[in-house]
């Protein structure tokens, strides 16, 4: 259990310190949806905190995979971006969300078919300071 310590000017300091969340963002357009691509890299020791989607419109029959190979599903499997707006990966959440990476990983995004509307994929993660647990 964290301990509260009285710091400068009576401010309570909580130990261990808070983690700063980082995000990587990729965008699938109609042009690259069914082909997929290497979107970005995540570093070794990153703890994957969540996967989110922003859809610019309804993609009624398409799904999106996010993983460590083109078409891989480690972060999101068959997410259906069928309405406009922001959404969590929900039941499409992959097995690597909530885990720590043991090596640097490239993240790929790919749609099952050509998209009707642009889909933005956001992957949140953090890396603990050396010597501190998650």
Secondary structure, DSSP 8 states (H G I E B T S, - for coil): --EEEE-GGG-EEEES-----EEEEEEE-TTTTTT-EEEEEE-TT-EEEEEEEEESS--SS--EEEESSTT--SSEEEE---SSEEEE-GGGB-TTTTSB-SS-EEEEEEESS--SS-EEEEEEEE---TT---
